[in-house]
């Protein structure tokens, strides 16, 4: 392009401004920080899912006798699934509502630090709520499956 203006001009390392910005140190630092924050977010999600799994699994283990009695009296596996997953669903809904309230509250306090981001970024809040809700329900499904497979005679003999 420069050669159309001055054919004798010497140009080294022809690149567009977008390429220069993309390869700059500042862009590398921002990209690295974004990967680091994303990694911590993934780790937080994993810890939350494992924690919820532990709580639901403990609850199911404490209620093994009750679930065994229900199944001995004719409860279907689907009703046991519904029992455990509804309990987990209540915990998940309360957690998501409190988390969304906390996120909006923190964003309002940090309003001056946020550039180009609205406090009520509905798309992001909904996406995060959906990812957390789905992850939590998947974590709750494993103890629900274990509860639904309880053998009534073994549960009644225990303790």
Buried (B, 14 or more C-beta within 10 A) or exposed (E): EEEEEEEEEEEEEEEEEEEEEEEEEEEEEEEEEEEEEEEEEEEEBEEBBEEBBEBBBEBBEEBBBBBBBBBBEEBEBEEBBBBBBEBBBEBBEEBBEEBBEEBBEEBEEEEEEEEEEEBEBEEEBEEBBEEBBEBBBEBBBEBBBBBBEBEBEEBBEEE
